[in-house]
Amino acid sequence: MSYELTGKLRNLVPYQPITGAYKIRLDANESFLPPEKELVERLGNAVSGVDFNRYPDPFATNLCKTFATCYNLDADCVTAGNGSDELIGIILSSFLKRGETVLTLEPDFSMYKFYAALSECQVQSLAKQNDLKIEPDAVLDALKKTGARLLIFSNPCNPTSLGLCRADVLQIIEGTDALVVLDEAYMDFWDESVLQTVCNYDNVILLKTCSKAVGAAAIRLGFAVACKRLTTAIRAAKSPYNVSSLTQAAGEILLLEQSMLQRAVAEILRSRDELQTALDAMEIRKCGINKVYCSCTNFIFLELCDAKMVYEMLLQQSIAVRLMGKHLRITAGTREENAALLAALEQILEDKA
Ligand SMILES: *Cc1c(COP(=O)(O)O)cnc(C)c1O
């Protein structure tokens, strides 16, 4: 006799982040900006003030209030999570019955399918057309045809870097009874958020994260924003002490730094534009680059003639980017990192031309 794993575990493809000591990391869409020195000090003080022998506040009350104040929301519409990843897992495991259908758009953030599979939901995927844009009518059609009870997608999208404008997002939300989980992880880099209106709908959960523009991937903090009824359900379904006291303390300080966030976004966008311009120019010279997408995020998505070869040659030079089939996803880095990436890329593509 031997213990047998369930099929869903045997078939599970784990998320495979790049590990290893690469000099330049442009693979995970993190911010390249560490917090300013004075802020690090305040974070340290907050951490040392934590009651280490006590459990955290189960509802992260002060943190959610701070978030609500910063974004002009009702705190009863906000739930904190251990990264938005945790919130995605909670939502996909509790808002659907086993066997019900989740609609995803392809390509999109891989964790949606991962958590859906763990939750024993059916996943139906609507393939984006050649330009990789989202078509609201096609999405509504697919919701009808599949009978999906839940739609989840990122806007702007990881990995395509493309954004869907507010009116189109609202058309989808208003055109369906399904629950729409709208992941705005990269919306700080664009300005078509529907954050201010989601609480007026009874079928939307909006996700935000501190891992990208806020530059705090280390603390694992994300938020779900939804009407009170949905928020009550999310809070009921989460594990009681999901966000650590350390994260709650640090998160409150970081959220209050809205002017720092604005400065960081401006600097990251400057870097993103620099990469975009340089890669657009390489695309025009046709040196092994088929298409560079116009980014609404802090990364560039591009299609190459031989993405795998380029990816591996970059790794040999200790530069990590993300390989996704025939595409690469390259996070905007510091000036030096961008320059090193571009020089390496030029050389690789020229040698092969
Ligand atoms: C990075 C990212 C997240 C953030 O996840 P965290 O768990 O909050 O770090 C969520 N959604 C998308 C699409 C992302 O790219």
The ligand as a Tripos MOL2 file, in Angstrom:
@<TRIPOS>MOLECULE
LIG
   15    15     1     0     0
SMALL
NO_CHARGES

@<TRIPOS>ATOM
      1 C1          2.8290   40.7910   -9.6770 C.3       1 LIG1
      2 C2          1.4050   40.5160   -9.8990 C.ar      1 LIG1
      3 C3          0.5320   40.3670   -8.8370 C.ar      1 LIG1
      4 C4          1.0300   40.6210   -7.4510 C.3       1 LIG1
      5 O1          1.0600   39.5560   -6.6620 O.3       1 LIG1
      6 P1          1.4880   39.7290   -5.1450 P.3       1 LIG1
      7 O2          1.0880   38.4070   -4.6170 O.co2     1 LIG1
      8 O3          0.6900   40.8590   -4.5590 O.co2     1 LIG1
      9 O4          2.9500   39.9960   -5.1200 O.co2     1 LIG1
     10 C5         -0.8000   40.1340   -9.0810 C.ar      1 LIG1
     11 N1         -1.2670   40.0660  -10.3310 N.ar      1 LIG1
     12 C6         -0.4600   40.2370  -11.3760 C.ar      1 LIG1
     13 C7         -1.0320   40.2130  -12.7440 C.3       1 LIG1
     14 C8          0.8960   40.4410  -11.1960 C.ar      1 LIG1
     15 O5          1.7020   40.5730  -12.2450 O.3       1 LIG1
@<TRIPOS>BOND
     1     1     2 1
     2     2     3 ar
     3     2    14 ar
     4     3     4 1
     5     3    10 ar
     6     4     5 1
     7     5     6 1
     8     6     7 2
     9     6     8 1
    10     6     9 1
    11    10    11 ar
    12    11    12 ar
    13    12    13 1
    14    12    14 ar
    15    14    15 1
@<TRIPOS>SUBSTRUCTURE
     1 LIG1         1 GROUP 0 **** ****
